[in-house]
């Protein structure tokens, strides 16, 4: 299911002319760490959010295909409409994927450099709940 999470994150946070996208970060390492350190319920919600993203283009753009088969233009529109959906459950599922992607994106040294921010120091691993 990690491939589906990565797909949804890449679709929601693409590269732009002025900023790197989520695909320009260490996404694989971030997801491995997240899976290892987060609560199982959070990971389950992240997987569910990716599944919702993949299966809802019929509701957002009126196309009966999974998101990974949509052309780029429709994929962007699908992501925008899902995040802005009036359906709370759909919106929150997409939000969890986008929140997780934002955590990865915002800690990346290349992204931080674009905002003239110093890279984060190495995680000392001292704050753990389990």
DSSP file (Angstrom, degrees, kcal/mol; ACC not computed):
  #  RESIDUE AA STRUCTURE BP1 BP2  ACC     N-H-->O    O-->H-N    N-H-->O    O-->H-N    TCO  KAPPA ALPHA  PHI   PSI    X-CA   Y-CA   Z-CA
    1    1 A X     >        0   0    0      0, 0.0     4,-1.9     0, 0.0     3,-0.4   0.000 360.0 360.0 360.0 -13.0    0.0    0.0    0.0
    2    2 A X  H  >  +     0   0    0      1,-0.2     4,-2.7     2,-0.2     5,-0.2   0.878 360.0  57.5 -61.1 -36.4    3.0    2.3    0.3
    3    3 A X  H  > S+     0   0    0      1,-0.2     4,-2.2     2,-0.2    -1,-0.2   0.873 106.4  49.2 -62.0 -35.3    3.0    2.8   -3.5
    4    4 A X  H  > S+     0   0    0     -3,-0.4     4,-2.4     2,-0.2    -1,-0.2   0.886 110.3  49.9 -71.8 -38.5   -0.6    4.1   -3.3
    5    5 A X  H  X S+     0   0    0     -4,-1.9     4,-2.5     2,-0.2    -2,-0.2   0.935 112.1  48.3 -62.2 -46.2    0.3    6.5   -0.5
    6    6 A X  H  X S+     0   0    0     -4,-2.7     4,-2.6     1,-0.2    -2,-0.2   0.894 110.4  51.9 -62.5 -40.3    3.2    7.8   -2.5
    7    7 A X  H  X S+     0   0    0     -4,-2.2     4,-2.3    -5,-0.2    -1,-0.2   0.944 111.2  46.3 -60.6 -48.2    1.0    8.2   -5.6
    8    8 A X  H  X S+     0   0    0     -4,-2.4     4,-1.9     1,-0.2    -2,-0.2   0.901 113.3  49.4 -63.1 -41.4   -1.6   10.2   -3.7
    9    9 A X  H  X S+     0   0    0     -4,-2.5     4,-2.1     1,-0.2    13,-0.2   0.920 111.2  49.1 -64.1 -43.6    1.1   12.4   -2.1
   10   10 A X  H  < S+     0   0    0     -4,-2.6    -1,-0.2     1,-0.2    -2,-0.2   0.883 111.4  49.9 -64.1 -37.8    2.8   13.0   -5.4
   11   11 A X  H  < S+     0   0    0     -4,-2.3     3,-0.4    -5,-0.2    -1,-0.2   0.864 114.9  43.5 -68.5 -35.2   -0.6   14.0   -7.0
   12   12 A X  H  < S+     0   0    0     -4,-1.9    -2,-0.2     1,-0.2     2,-0.2   0.767 123.7  33.6 -82.2 -26.2   -1.4   16.4   -4.2
   13   13 A X  S  < S+     0   0    0     -4,-2.1     9,-2.5    -5,-0.2    10,-0.4  -0.546  79.9 170.4-130.5  68.0    2.0   18.0   -3.9
   14   14 A X        -     0   0    0     -3,-0.4     2,-0.1     7,-0.2    -3,-0.1  -0.274  41.5 -90.9 -75.9 164.7    3.6   18.2   -7.4
   15   15 A X        -     0   0    0      6,-0.1     2,-0.2    -5,-0.1     5,-0.2  -0.429  43.8-163.4 -68.2 145.7    6.7   20.1   -8.3
   16   16 A X        -     0   0    0      3,-2.7     5,-0.1    -2,-0.1    -1,-0.0  -0.721  36.8 -95.8-122.4 178.5    6.2   23.7   -9.4
   17   17 A X  S    S+     0   0    0     -2,-0.2     3,-0.1     1,-0.2    -2,-0.0   0.820 123.9  29.0 -64.3 -29.9    8.4   26.1  -11.3
   18   18 A X  S    S+     0   0    0      1,-0.1     2,-0.4     2,-0.0    -1,-0.2   0.621 120.8  44.7-108.1 -15.4    9.5   27.7   -8.0
   19   19 A X  S    S-     0   0    0      0, 0.0    -3,-2.7     0, 0.0    -1,-0.1  -0.970  78.2-113.2-133.3 146.0    9.3   24.9   -5.4
   20   20 A X        -     0   0    0     -2,-0.4     2,-0.1    -5,-0.2    -3,-0.1  -0.375  33.8-131.3 -67.9 154.8   10.3   21.2   -5.3
   21   21 A X    >   -     0   0    0     -5,-0.1     3,-1.6    -6,-0.1    -7,-0.2  -0.414  31.2 -92.8 -96.7 178.8    7.5   18.7   -5.1
   22   22 A X  G >  S+     0   0    0     -9,-2.5     3,-1.5     1,-0.3     5,-0.3   0.803 123.9  64.8 -63.1 -28.3    7.1   15.8   -2.7
   23   23 A X  G 3  S+     0   0    0    -10,-0.4    -1,-0.3     1,-0.3     4,-0.1   0.665  94.7  60.9 -69.4 -14.1    8.8   13.6   -5.3
   24   24 A X  G <  S+     0   0    0     -3,-1.6    -1,-0.3     2,-0.1    -2,-0.2   0.385  97.1  75.5 -90.6   3.0   12.0   15.7   -4.8
   25   25 A X  S <  S-     0   0    0     -3,-1.5     2,-1.6    -4,-0.1     3,-0.3  -0.454 102.0 -90.3-105.0 179.1   12.2   14.7   -1.1
   26   26 A X     >  +     0   0    0      1,-0.2     4,-2.3    78,-0.2     5,-0.2  -0.474  62.6 155.9 -86.3  63.6   13.3   11.6    0.7
   27   27 A X  H  >  +     0   0    0     -2,-1.6     4,-2.8    -5,-0.3     5,-0.2   0.882  65.3  52.7 -63.9 -42.6    9.7   10.2    0.6
   28   28 A X  H  > S+     0   0    0     -3,-0.3     4,-2.2     1,-0.2    -1,-0.2   0.935 112.1  45.2 -61.0 -46.2   10.6    6.5    0.9
   29   29 A X  H  > S+     0   0    0      1,-0.2     4,-2.4     2,-0.2    -1,-0.2   0.898 112.8  52.1 -64.1 -40.1   12.8    7.1    4.0
   30   30 A X  H  X S+     0   0    0     -4,-2.3     4,-3.1     1,-0.2    -2,-0.2   0.930 110.2  47.6 -61.5 -45.8   10.1    9.3    5.5
   31   31 A X  H  X S+     0   0    0     -4,-2.8     4,-2.6     2,-0.2     5,-0.2   0.878 110.6  51.8 -66.9 -36.4    7.4    6.7    5.0
   32   32 A X  H  X S+     0   0    0     -4,-2.2     4,-1.9    -5,-0.2    -1,-0.2   0.941 114.3  43.7 -62.0 -45.6    9.5    4.0    6.5
   33   33 A X  H  X S+     0   0    0     -4,-2.4     4,-2.4     2,-0.2     5,-0.2   0.915 113.3  51.2 -65.5 -42.9   10.2    6.1    9.6
   34   34 A X  H  X S+     0   0    0     -4,-3.1     4,-2.7     1,-0.2    -2,-0.2   0.928 110.5  48.3 -60.6 -45.6    6.6    7.2    9.8
   35   35 A X  H  < S+     0   0    0     -4,-2.6    -1,-0.2     1,-0.2    -2,-0.2   0.885 114.3  46.9 -63.2 -37.6    5.3    3.6    9.7
   36   36 A X  H  < S+     0   0    0     -4,-1.9    -1,-0.2    -5,-0.2    -2,-0.2   0.860 123.2  31.6 -70.7 -36.0    7.8    2.6   12.3
   37   37 A X  H  < S+     0   0    0     -4,-2.4    92,-0.2    -5,-0.1    -2,-0.2   0.664  99.7  84.9-103.6 -18.2    7.1    5.4   14.7
   38   38 A X  S  < S-     0   0    0     -4,-2.7     2,-0.1    -5,-0.2    -4,-0.0  -0.372  85.7 -92.4 -85.7 165.7    3.5    6.4   14.3
   39   39 A X    >>  -     0   0    0      1,-0.1     4,-1.9    -2,-0.1     3,-0.6  -0.452  35.2-118.2 -68.5 145.6    0.5    4.8   16.0
   40   40 A X  H 3> S+     0   0    0      1,-0.2     4,-2.4     2,-0.2     5,-0.2   0.835 114.3  57.7 -56.4 -33.2   -1.1    2.0   14.1
   41   41 A X  H 3> S+     0   0    0      2,-0.2     4,-2.2     1,-0.2    -1,-0.2   0.880 104.9  50.5 -65.7 -37.3   -4.4    4.0   13.9
   42   42 A X  H <> S+     0   0    0     -3,-0.6     4,-2.2     2,-0.2    -2,-0.2   0.941 111.4  47.6 -64.4 -46.9   -2.6    6.9   12.2
   43   43 A X  H  X S+     0   0    0     -4,-1.9     4,-2.5     1,-0.2    -2,-0.2   0.906 110.6  52.2 -61.5 -41.4   -1.0    4.5    9.6
   44   44 A X  H  X S+     0   0    0     -4,-2.4     4,-2.6     1,-0.2    -1,-0.2   0.907 109.9  49.3 -60.4 -42.3   -4.4    2.9    9.0
   45   45 A X  H  X S+     0   0    0     -4,-2.2     4,-2.4     2,-0.2    -1,-0.2   0.864 109.4  52.0 -64.8 -36.6   -5.9    6.3    8.4
   46   46 A X  H  X S+     0   0    0     -4,-2.2     4,-2.0     2,-0.2    -2,-0.2   0.917 111.5  46.2 -66.2 -43.9   -3.1    7.2    6.0
   47   47 A X  H  X S+     0   0    0     -4,-2.5     4,-2.3     2,-0.2    -2,-0.2   0.926 112.9  50.4 -62.9 -44.7   -3.7    4.0    4.0
   48   48 A X  H  X S+     0   0    0     -4,-2.6     4,-2.7     1,-0.2    -2,-0.2   0.897 108.5  52.7 -61.2 -40.3   -7.5    4.7    4.0
   49   49 A X  H  X S+     0   0    0     -4,-2.4     4,-2.4     1,-0.2    -1,-0.2   0.892 109.1  49.0 -62.2 -40.0   -6.9    8.2    2.8
   50   50 A X  H  X S+     0   0    0     -4,-2.0     4,-2.2     2,-0.2    -1,-0.2   0.887 111.6  49.3 -66.7 -38.8   -4.8    6.9   -0.1
   51   51 A X  H  X S+     0   0    0     -4,-2.3     4,-2.2     2,-0.2    -2,-0.2   0.921 110.7  50.0 -65.9 -43.4   -7.5    4.4   -1.0
   52   52 A X  H  X S+     0   0    0     -4,-2.7     4,-1.0     1,-0.2    -2,-0.2   0.927 110.4  50.8 -59.4 -44.6  -10.1    7.1   -0.9
   53   53 A X  H  < S+     0   0    0     -4,-2.4     3,-0.4     1,-0.2    -1,-0.2   0.910 112.9  46.2 -59.2 -42.4   -8.0    9.3   -3.1
   54   54 A X  H  < S+     0   0    0     -4,-2.2    13,-2.5     1,-0.2     3,-0.4   0.837 117.8  40.6 -70.2 -33.2   -7.6    6.4   -5.6
   55   55 A X  H  < S+     0   0    0     -4,-2.2     3,-0.3    11,-0.2    -1,-0.2   0.427  98.9  71.2-101.7   1.2  -11.2    5.4   -5.7
   56   56 A X    >X  +     0   0    0     -4,-1.0     4,-1.6    -3,-0.4     3,-0.9   0.312  53.8 106.6-107.3  12.3  -13.2    8.7   -5.7
   57   57 A X  H 3>>S+     0   0    0     -3,-0.4     4,-2.7     8,-0.4     6,-1.1   0.829  78.8  62.4 -58.2 -28.3  -12.6   10.3   -9.2
   58   58 A X  H 345S+     0   0    0     -3,-0.3     4,-0.4     4,-0.3    -1,-0.3   0.895 107.9  42.9 -60.9 -37.8  -16.2    9.4  -10.1
   59   59 A X  H <45S+     0   0    0     -3,-0.9    -1,-0.2     2,-0.1    -2,-0.2   0.793 124.4  33.8 -77.6 -28.9  -17.4   11.6   -7.3
   60   60 A X  H  <5S+     0   0    0     -4,-1.6    -2,-0.2     3,-0.1    -3,-0.2   0.858 137.1  11.5 -99.0 -40.5  -15.0   14.5   -7.9
   61   61 A X  T  <5S-     0   0    0     -4,-2.7    -3,-0.2    -5,-0.2    -2,-0.1   0.379  95.9-116.1-122.1   1.4  -14.5   14.7  -11.7
   62   62 A X  S   <S+     0   0    0     -5,-1.1     2,-0.5    -4,-0.4    -4,-0.3   0.729  71.6 129.0  73.4  23.0  -17.2   12.3  -13.0
   63   63 A X        -     0   0    0     -6,-1.1     2,-1.9     2,-0.1    -1,-0.2  -0.951  56.5-141.4-114.2 124.3  -14.8    9.8  -14.5
   64   64 A X        +     0   0    0     -2,-0.5     2,-0.3    -6,-0.1    -8,-0.0  -0.286  68.3 101.2 -82.7  55.7  -15.2    6.1  -13.5
   65   65 A X  S    S-     0   0    0     -2,-1.9    -8,-0.4   -11,-0.0    -7,-0.2  -0.940  79.4-101.7-129.7 153.8  -11.5    5.3  -13.3
   66   66 A X    >   -     0   0    0     -2,-0.3     3,-2.1     1,-0.1     4,-0.3  -0.431  41.0-108.6 -69.2 156.2   -9.2    5.0  -10.4
   67   67 A X  G >  S+     0   0    0    -13,-2.5     3,-1.6     1,-0.3    -1,-0.1   0.818 115.6  64.4 -57.8 -34.1   -7.0    8.1   -9.8
   68   68 A X  G 3  S+     0   0    0      1,-0.3    -1,-0.3   -14,-0.2   -14,-0.1   0.561 102.6  50.3 -72.1  -4.7   -3.8    6.4  -11.0
   69   69 A X  G <  S+     0   0    0     -3,-2.1    -1,-0.3     2,-0.1    -2,-0.2   0.369  88.1 107.4-106.8   1.2   -5.4    6.1  -14.5
   70   70 A X  S <  S-     0   0    0     -3,-1.6     2,-0.1    -4,-0.3    -3,-0.0  -0.491  75.8-110.2 -78.3 147.3   -6.4    9.7  -14.8
   71   71 A X     >  -     0   0    0     -2,-0.2     4,-2.5     1,-0.1     3,-0.3  -0.385  39.3-100.4 -68.1 159.4   -4.6   12.1  -17.2
   72   72 A X  H  > S+     0   0    0      1,-0.2     4,-2.4     2,-0.2     5,-0.2   0.861 120.1  52.1 -51.3 -46.9   -2.6   14.8  -15.4
   73   73 A X  H  > S+     0   0    0      1,-0.2     4,-1.9     2,-0.2    -1,-0.2   0.917 114.0  42.6 -60.4 -45.7   -5.2   17.6  -15.8
   74   74 A X  H  > S+     0   0    0     -3,-0.3     4,-2.8     2,-0.2    -1,-0.2   0.852 110.7  57.1 -70.7 -33.5   -8.0   15.5  -14.3
   75   75 A X  H  X S+     0   0    0     -4,-2.5     4,-2.3     2,-0.2    -2,-0.2   0.914 107.9  47.3 -63.1 -42.4   -5.7   14.2  -11.6
   76   76 A X  H  X S+     0   0    0     -4,-2.4     4,-2.2    -5,-0.2    -2,-0.2   0.924 113.4  47.7 -63.5 -44.6   -5.0   17.7  -10.4
   77   77 A X  H  X S+     0   0    0     -4,-1.9     4,-2.7    -5,-0.2     5,-0.2   0.903 109.9  53.6 -63.5 -41.1   -8.7   18.6  -10.5
   78   78 A X  H  X S+     0   0    0     -4,-2.8     4,-2.5     1,-0.2     5,-0.2   0.936 109.4  48.1 -58.6 -48.1   -9.6   15.5   -8.6
   79   79 A X  H  X S+     0   0    0     -4,-2.3     4,-2.2     1,-0.2    -1,-0.2   0.915 112.7  48.2 -60.2 -44.0   -7.1   16.3   -5.9
   80   80 A X  H  X S+     0   0    0     -4,-2.2     4,-1.6     1,-0.2    -1,-0.2   0.922 114.7  44.9 -62.6 -44.8   -8.4   19.9   -5.6
   81   81 A X  H  < S+     0   0    0     -4,-2.7    -2,-0.2     2,-0.2    -1,-0.2   0.856 111.5  52.5 -71.3 -34.1  -12.0   18.8   -5.4
   82   82 A X  H >< S+     0   0    0     -4,-2.5     3,-1.2    -5,-0.2    12,-0.2   0.934 110.7  46.8 -67.1 -44.7  -11.4   16.0   -3.0
   83   83 A X  H 3< S+     0   0    0     -4,-2.2    -1,-0.2     1,-0.3    -2,-0.2   0.826 118.7  42.6 -65.6 -31.0   -9.6   18.3   -0.5
   84   84 A X  T 3< S+     0   0    0     -4,-1.6    -1,-0.3    -5,-0.2    -2,-0.2   0.238  86.8 137.7 -98.1  13.5  -12.4   20.9   -0.9
   85   85 A X    <   -     0   0    0     -3,-1.2     6,-0.1     1,-0.1    -3,-0.1  -0.213  56.4-138.9 -61.5 147.1  -15.2   18.4   -0.8
   86   86 A X  S    S+     0   0    0      4,-0.0     2,-0.8     5,-0.0    -1,-0.1   0.658  83.8  94.4 -77.0 -16.5  -18.3   19.2    1.3
   87   87 A X     >  -     0   0    0      1,-0.2     4,-2.5    -5,-0.1     5,-0.2  -0.690  69.0-154.9 -78.9 112.9  -18.3   15.6    2.4
   88   88 A X  H  > S+     0   0    0     -2,-0.8     4,-2.7     1,-0.2     5,-0.2   0.884  89.0  52.2 -58.3 -43.9  -16.4   15.7    5.7
   89   89 A X  H  > S+     0   0    0      2,-0.2     4,-2.0     1,-0.2    -1,-0.2   0.919 112.5  44.5 -62.9 -45.2  -15.2   12.1    5.6
   90   90 A X  H  > S+     0   0    0      2,-0.2     4,-2.2     1,-0.2     5,-0.2   0.927 114.3  49.8 -64.2 -44.7  -13.7   12.4    2.1
   91   91 A X  H  X S+     0   0    0     -4,-2.5     4,-2.2     1,-0.2    -2,-0.2   0.901 112.1  47.3 -61.9 -42.2  -12.1   15.7    2.9
   92   92 A X  H  X S+     0   0    0     -4,-2.7     4,-2.0     2,-0.2    -1,-0.2   0.847 108.6  54.4 -71.4 -33.6  -10.5   14.5    6.1
   93   93 A X  H  X S+     0   0    0     -4,-2.0     4,-1.2    -5,-0.2    -1,-0.2   0.934 112.8  43.6 -62.9 -44.9   -9.2   11.3    4.4
   94   94 A X  H  X S+     0   0    0     -4,-2.2     4,-2.5     1,-0.2    -2,-0.2   0.873 109.8  57.7 -66.7 -36.8   -7.5   13.5    1.8
   95   95 A X  H  X S+     0   0    0     -4,-2.2     4,-3.2     1,-0.2     5,-0.2   0.886 101.4  55.1 -61.7 -39.3   -6.3   15.8    4.5
   96   96 A X  H  X S+     0   0    0     -4,-2.0     4,-2.0     2,-0.2    -1,-0.2   0.891 110.1  46.1 -63.2 -39.3   -4.5   13.1    6.4
   97   97 A X  H  X S+     0   0    0     -4,-1.2     4,-2.3     2,-0.2    -1,-0.2   0.932 115.6  46.3 -65.7 -45.6   -2.5   12.2    3.2
   98   98 A X  H  X S+     0   0    0     -4,-2.5     4,-2.4     2,-0.2    -2,-0.2   0.875 110.7  52.8 -67.5 -37.4   -1.8   15.8    2.6
   99   99 A X  H  X S+     0   0    0     -4,-3.2     4,-1.9     2,-0.2    -1,-0.2   0.934 110.9  46.8 -61.4 -46.9   -0.7   16.5    6.2
  100  100 A X  H  X S+     0   0    0     -4,-2.0     4,-1.8     1,-0.2    -2,-0.2   0.906 112.4  49.9 -63.4 -42.0    1.7   13.6    6.1
  101  101 A X  H  X S+     0   0    0     -4,-2.3     4,-3.0     1,-0.2    -1,-0.2   0.897 108.7  53.8 -62.6 -39.8    3.1   14.7    2.8
  102  102 A X  H  X S+     0   0    0     -4,-2.4     4,-2.8     1,-0.2    -1,-0.2   0.855 104.7  53.8 -64.1 -35.4    3.5   18.2    4.2
  103  103 A X  H  X S+     0   0    0     -4,-1.9     4,-0.9     2,-0.2    -1,-0.2   0.916 113.4  43.1 -64.1 -42.3    5.5   16.9    7.2
  104  104 A X  H  X S+     0   0    0     -4,-1.8     4,-0.6     2,-0.2     3,-0.4   0.939 117.1  46.1 -66.4 -48.0    7.9   15.2    4.8
  105  105 A X  H >< S+     0   0    0     -4,-3.0     3,-0.9     1,-0.2     6,-0.2   0.907 110.6  52.1 -63.0 -45.0    8.1   18.1    2.4
  106  106 A X  H 3< S+     0   0    0     -4,-2.8    -1,-0.2     1,-0.2    -2,-0.2   0.695 108.7  49.8 -70.7 -19.5    8.6   20.7    5.1
  107  107 A X  H 3< S+     0   0    0     -4,-0.9    13,-0.4    -3,-0.4    -1,-0.2   0.555  83.0 111.8 -94.5  -7.4   11.5   18.9    6.7
  108  108 A X    <X  -     0   0    0     -3,-0.9     4,-2.6    -4,-0.6     5,-0.2  -0.461  67.9-137.0 -69.4 132.5   13.4   18.4    3.5
  109  109 A X  H  > S+     0   0    0      1,-0.2     4,-2.2     2,-0.2    -1,-0.1   0.848 102.7  53.9 -59.2 -36.1   16.7   20.5    3.4
  110  110 A X  H  > S+     0   0    0      2,-0.2     4,-1.3     1,-0.2    -1,-0.2   0.900 111.7  44.8 -66.4 -39.5   16.1   21.5   -0.3
  111  111 A X  H  > S+     0   0    0     -6,-0.2     4,-0.9    -3,-0.2     3,-0.3   0.932 112.6  50.7 -68.4 -46.1   12.6   22.9    0.6
  112  112 A X  H ><>S+     0   0    0     -4,-2.6     5,-3.0     1,-0.2     3,-0.7   0.869 106.4  56.0 -61.0 -36.5   13.8   24.6    3.7
  113  113 A X  H ><5S+     0   0    0     -4,-2.2     3,-1.7     1,-0.2    -1,-0.2   0.860  99.7  59.7 -64.0 -35.3   16.6   26.3    1.7
  114  114 A X  H 3<5S+     0   0    0     -4,-1.3    -1,-0.2    -3,-0.3    -2,-0.2   0.763 109.5  43.7 -62.9 -24.5   14.0   27.7   -0.7
  115  115 A X  T <<5S-     0   0    0     -4,-0.9    -1,-0.3    -3,-0.7    -2,-0.2   0.184 119.8-111.1-104.0  14.7   12.5   29.5    2.3
  116  116 A X  T < 5S+     0   0    0     -3,-1.7     2,-0.4     1,-0.2    -3,-0.2   0.861  72.2 141.0  57.6  39.7   16.0   30.6    3.6
  117  117 A X      < -     0   0    0     -5,-3.0    -1,-0.2    -8,-0.1    -2,-0.1  -0.888  54.8-114.8-111.4 143.1   15.6   28.2    6.6
  118  118 A X        -     0   0    0     -2,-0.4     3,-0.1     1,-0.1    -3,-0.0  -0.400  41.0 -97.3 -69.1 149.6   18.4   26.2    8.1
  119  119 A X        -     0   0    0      1,-0.1    -1,-0.1    -2,-0.1     2,-0.1  -0.327  45.0 -99.5 -62.9 151.7   18.0   22.4    7.8
  120  120 A X        -     0   0    0    -13,-0.4    -1,-0.1     1,-0.1     3,-0.1  -0.429  41.5-110.4 -66.1 146.6   16.7   20.6   10.8
  121  121 A X        -     0   0    0      1,-0.2    -1,-0.1    -2,-0.1     3,-0.1  -0.297  50.1 -73.5 -69.9 166.5   19.3   19.0   13.0
  122  122 A X        -     0   0    0      1,-0.1     2,-0.4     2,-0.1    -1,-0.2  -0.370  56.1-104.8 -61.2 136.4   19.5   15.2   13.2
  123  123 A X        -     0   0    0      1,-0.2    -1,-0.1    -3,-0.1    -3,-0.0  -0.500  25.0-155.3 -65.5 119.9   16.6   13.8   15.2
  124  124 A X        -     0   0    0     -2,-0.4    -1,-0.2     1,-0.1    -2,-0.1   0.656  25.3-133.9 -74.1 -12.9   18.1   12.7   18.6
  125  125 A X        +     0   0    0      2,-0.1     3,-0.1     1,-0.1    -1,-0.1   0.783  66.1 127.1  70.7  26.2   15.3   10.1   19.0
  126  126 A X        +     0   0    0      1,-0.2     2,-0.8     0, 0.0    -1,-0.1   0.695  53.8  68.1 -91.9 -19.0   14.7   11.2   22.6
  127  127 A X        +     0   0    0      2,-0.0     2,-0.4     0, 0.0    -1,-0.2  -0.836  62.9 144.1-105.7 100.4   10.9   11.8   22.4
  128  128 A X        -     0   0    0     -2,-0.8   -91,-0.0     1,-0.1     0, 0.0  -0.989  40.8-155.0-134.7 143.3    9.1    8.5   21.8
  129  129 A X              0   0    0     -2,-0.4    -1,-0.1   -92,-0.2   -92,-0.0   0.631 360.0 360.0 -92.1 -14.7    5.8    7.3   23.1
  130  130 A X              0   0    0    -93,-0.1    -1,-0.1     0, 0.0   -93,-0.0   0.416 360.0 360.0-128.4 360.0    6.6    3.6   22.9
